[in-house]
């Protein structure tokens, strides 16, 4: 990872580094979820995978610099508080990446089209219900926050394609 930018560059190193770190996490999410779907795992394997990926994404969010953090209600910061070389698009991108990752991780137990074969012992049915309820709550919360933050997105002819396709 780069540790400094060239003098006179308009690049914000924090945004770049955290975007790369999120891309690495996204790769691990895809790899681990694909591995889960490829074989017949037990409930404990699935729950452990979901928990570890969830923790990794939340740790990434917690490591963001203050100007990129959204409030406790999941809403993005006021644009006037951003450093001069940071566009609101960048902060929105980070937030939508975070919420999208949570949805990708937890939808394994929530969305029927993500259903996979896994073993559940009769004594684990209540545990499964708790995990499904928790994952459902995470997916619903993340989806709501994405919708609430759509007000920060203005699409014009000059809006970058990467930003429009992520929202």
C-alpha positions as CSV (number, residue, x, y, z in Angstrom):
1,X,0.0,0.0,0.0
2,X,1.3,3.5,-0.7
3,X,2.1,5.5,2.3
4,X,2.4,9.0,0.7
5,X,1.2,10.8,-2.4
6,X,3.2,12.9,-4.7
7,X,3.4,16.6,-3.8
8,X,0.7,18.5,-5.6
9,X,-1.4,15.4,-6.2
10,X,-5.2,15.7,-5.7
11,X,-5.4,12.2,-4.5
12,X,-6.6,11.6,-1.0
13,X,-4.5,8.7,0.3
14,X,-7.0,7.7,3.0
15,X,-9.8,7.1,0.4
16,X,-7.5,5.2,-1.9
17,X,-6.1,2.9,0.8
18,X,-9.5,2.2,2.4
19,X,-10.9,1.5,-1.1
20,X,-8.2,-1.0,-1.8
21,X,-8.7,-2.6,1.6
22,X,-12.4,-2.9,1.0
23,X,-11.7,-4.5,-2.4
24,X,-9.5,-7.1,-0.7
25,X,-12.3,-7.8,1.8
26,X,-14.8,-8.1,-1.0
27,X,-12.6,-10.7,-2.7
28,X,-12.5,-12.7,0.5
29,X,-16.3,-12.4,0.9
30,X,-16.8,-13.8,-2.6
31,X,-14.3,-16.6,-2.2
32,X,-15.6,-17.7,1.2
33,X,-19.3,-17.5,0.2
34,X,-18.6,-19.4,-3.0
35,X,-16.7,-22.1,-1.0
36,X,-19.7,-22.4,1.4
37,X,-22.1,-22.9,-1.5
38,X,-19.8,-25.4,-3.2
39,X,-20.0,-28.0,-0.5
40,X,-22.3,-29.3,2.2
41,X,-21.3,-27.5,5.4
42,X,-22.8,-27.7,8.8
43,X,-24.5,-24.8,10.6
44,X,-21.5,-24.0,12.7
45,X,-19.2,-23.6,9.6
46,X,-21.7,-21.2,8.0
47,X,-22.3,-19.2,11.2
48,X,-18.5,-18.9,11.8
49,X,-17.9,-17.8,8.2
50,X,-20.6,-15.2,8.4
51,X,-19.4,-13.9,11.8
52,X,-15.8,-13.6,10.7
53,X,-16.6,-11.8,7.5
54,X,-19.1,-9.5,9.3
55,X,-16.4,-8.7,11.9
56,X,-13.9,-8.0,9.1
57,X,-16.2,-5.5,7.4
58,X,-17.2,-3.8,10.6
59,X,-13.5,-3.5,11.6
60,X,-12.8,-1.9,8.2
61,X,-15.6,0.6,8.8
62,X,-14.2,1.4,12.2
63,X,-10.8,2.1,10.7
64,X,-12.1,4.8,8.3
65,X,-10.9,8.3,9.0
66,X,-13.3,10.6,10.8
67,X,-14.3,12.6,7.7
68,X,-15.5,9.4,6.0
69,X,-17.6,8.0,8.9
70,X,-21.3,8.1,8.9
71,X,-23.2,8.8,12.1
72,X,-24.8,6.3,14.5
73,X,-28.0,6.4,12.4
74,X,-26.1,5.4,9.3
75,X,-26.4,8.7,7.6
76,X,-23.5,10.3,5.7
77,X,-21.6,13.3,7.0
78,X,-22.4,16.9,6.0
79,X,-20.6,17.7,2.8
80,X,-19.2,20.9,4.3
81,X,-17.1,18.8,6.7
82,X,-15.1,17.1,4.0
83,X,-11.5,17.9,3.2
84,X,-11.0,19.9,0.0
85,X,-9.6,16.9,-2.0
86,X,-12.6,14.7,-1.0
87,X,-15.7,14.6,-3.1
88,X,-19.0,13.4,-1.5
89,X,-19.0,10.6,-4.1
90,X,-16.0,9.1,-2.3
91,X,-17.8,9.0,1.1
92,X,-21.0,7.6,-0.5
93,X,-19.0,4.9,-2.2
94,X,-17.5,3.8,1.1
95,X,-20.9,3.7,2.8
96,X,-22.6,1.8,0.0
97,X,-19.6,-0.6,-0.2
98,X,-20.0,-1.3,3.5
99,X,-23.7,-1.8,3.4
100,X,-23.5,-3.9,0.3
101,X,-20.9,-6.1,1.9
102,X,-23.1,-6.7,4.9
103,X,-26.0,-7.7,2.6
104,X,-23.7,-10.0,0.6
105,X,-22.5,-11.8,3.8
106,X,-25.8,-12.1,5.5
107,X,-28.0,-12.9,2.5
108,X,-26.6,-16.4,2.6
109,X,-29.2,-17.1,5.3
110,X,-31.8,-14.7,4.2
111,X,-32.4,-14.7,0.4
112,X,-33.9,-18.0,-1.0
113,X,-31.9,-17.6,-4.2
114,X,-28.8,-17.9,-2.1
115,X,-30.0,-21.0,-0.4
116,X,-27.4,-23.7,0.0
117,X,-27.4,-27.2,1.3
118,X,-26.1,-27.4,4.9
119,X,-26.6,-29.8,7.7
120,X,-28.8,-28.9,10.6
121,X,-29.1,-31.3,13.5
122,X,-32.6,-31.5,15.1
123,X,-31.2,-29.8,18.2
124,X,-29.9,-26.8,16.1
125,X,-33.2,-25.7,14.6
126,X,-33.7,-23.0,17.3
127,X,-30.1,-21.8,16.8
128,X,-30.7,-21.6,13.0
129,X,-33.9,-19.5,13.6
130,X,-31.9,-17.1,15.7
131,X,-29.1,-16.7,13.1
132,X,-31.7,-16.3,10.3
133,X,-33.4,-13.6,12.4
134,X,-30.1,-11.8,13.1
135,X,-29.0,-12.0,9.4
136,X,-32.5,-10.8,8.3
137,X,-32.1,-7.8,10.7
138,X,-28.7,-6.9,9.3
139,X,-29.9,-7.1,5.7
140,X,-33.0,-5.0,6.4
141,X,-30.9,-2.4,8.3
142,X,-28.3,-2.2,5.6
143,X,-30.9,-1.9,2.9
144,X,-32.7,0.9,4.7
145,X,-29.5,2.8,5.2
146,X,-28.7,2.5,1.5
147,X,-32.2,3.9,0.6
148,X,-31.9,6.7,3.2
149,X,-28.5,7.7,1.8
150,X,-29.8,7.9,-1.8
151,X,-30.6,11.6,-1.1
152,X,-26.9,12.2,-1.3
153,X,-26.7,11.0,-4.8
154,X,-27.3,13.4,-7.7
155,X,-26.9,11.9,-11.1
156,X,-26.0,14.3,-13.9
157,X,-24.2,13.9,-17.2
158,X,-20.9,14.4,-15.4
159,X,-21.5,11.7,-12.8
160,X,-18.8,9.0,-13.0
161,X,-20.0,5.7,-14.3
162,X,-18.5,3.8,-11.4
163,X,-20.6,5.9,-9.0
164,X,-23.9,5.4,-10.8
165,X,-23.4,1.7,-11.2
166,X,-22.7,1.3,-7.5
167,X,-25.8,3.1,-6.3
